């Protein structure tokens, strides 16, 4: 009789653990190709330290051209990525 009680106790504990794991929040998975292609990943701020001071700049996320500190795309790349207006 004791073994039967232990058997049912183990089954009940497994069901409880399964329900807790099922209710736990799951991490959101983002595919690698989507995260790499949609958002500019190289928008880091760079700096050059000289005896006269520090120059802060960034690089274009598309072609790598040197830009002002707050920009993410150069003018040419921004023009290429923008859509032309539709004629109505």
C-alpha positions in Angstrom: 0.0 0.0 0.0 2.9 2.4 0.8 4.4 1.9 -2.7 1.0 2.8 -4.3 0.8 5.9 -2.2 4.3 7.0 -3.2 3.5 6.3 -6.9 0.5 8.6 -6.8 2.4 11.2 -4.9 5.2 11.3 -7.6 2.6 11.6 -10.3 0.9 14.5 -8.6 4.3 16.2 -8.0 5.2 15.8 -11.7 1.9 17.3 -12.8 2.5 20.3 -10.4 6.0 20.9 -11.8 4.7 20.6 -15.4 2.0 23.2 -14.8 4.5 25.6 -13.1 7.0 25.3 -16.0 4.2 25.8 -18.5 3.1 29.0 -16.9 6.6 30.4 -16.7 7.3 33.3 -19.1 9.3 32.2 -22.1 12.1 34.3 -23.7 11.3 36.0 -27.0 13.5 34.6 -29.7 14.5 36.8 -32.6 15.9 35.1 -35.7 19.5 36.2 -36.5 18.8 37.2 -40.1 16.0 39.6 -39.0 18.0 41.3 -36.2 21.0 41.8 -38.4 19.3 43.1 -41.5 16.6 45.4 -40.2 18.5 47.6 -37.8 21.8 49.3 -38.1 24.2 47.4 -35.8 27.3 49.6 -36.2 26.1 52.9 -34.8 28.8 53.1 -32.2 30.2 56.5 -31.3 34.0 56.8 -32.0 36.5 59.3 -30.7 39.9 60.6 -31.6 42.0 62.0 -28.8 44.5 64.7 -29.8 46.6 67.1 -27.7 44.1 69.8 -28.7 41.0 67.9 -27.6 38.7 65.1 -28.4 36.8 64.6 -31.7 33.6 62.6 -31.6 32.2 60.9 -34.7 30.3 57.9 -36.0 30.4 55.8 -39.1 27.7 55.3 -41.7 25.8 52.1 -41.0 25.7 51.2 -44.7 29.0 52.3 -46.3 31.2 53.2 -43.3 31.8 56.8 -44.2 32.8 59.1 -41.3 29.9 61.3 -40.1 29.0 63.7 -37.3 28.3 62.2 -33.9 24.5 62.0 -34.1 24.1 60.7 -37.7 23.5 57.1 -38.6 23.5 57.2 -42.4 25.4 59.4 -44.9 23.3 61.5 -47.4 24.0 59.1 -50.3 22.9 56.0 -48.3 19.9 57.8 -46.9 18.8 58.8 -50.4 19.2 55.2 -51.6 17.2 53.8 -48.8 14.3 56.3 -49.0 11.5 55.5 -51.3 10.5 57.8 -54.1 7.1 59.4 -53.7 4.3 57.8 -55.7 2.8 59.9 -58.4 -1.0 60.1 -58.0 
